[in-house]
């Protein structure tokens, strides 16, 4: 009684291994099916036999496919052009960012130096004022 269950489970595991091995094929088919569904071409199940088509429909279907292909190529070219433009802008922005970070770092160091110099000069001024007051008192 348990042997049929074991056989069933083993068959399911074998099927799962086979499906995982064919995952790229399934993904490619899914991508193709998605792309076909968005192009407006008839689904293969909806296509009737060639005898059912008249000459006019047979000529327009390849024309429609060519038009769709040309449109897709134009869209791809435009997308690549746009991507290249955006990539250039990103590169420029990154370069500018690095330059500004470096400049900011230099300015921050300079600010710290000037602040320290101000503190030193302020201390010297106070010391000199006290010294002059002390001399003024001695002179009086």
Number of C-alpha atoms within 10 A of each C-alpha: 5 7 8 9 10 11 11 12 12 12 12 12 12 12 12 12 12 11 13 12 11 11 12 11 12 13 11 11 12 12 12 12 13 11 12 14 12 9 15 11 16 11 10 8 6 8 11 9 7 10 7 10 12 9 10 8 12 12 11 11 13 12 12 14 14 12 12 15 13 12 13 13 12 12 12 12 12 12 12 12 12 12 12 12 12 12 12 12 12 12 12 12 12 12 12 12 12 12 12 12 12 12 12 12 12 12 12 12 12 12 12 12 12 12 12 12 12 12 12 11 12 12 12 12 12 11 12 12 12 12 12 12 12 11 11 10 9 8 7 5
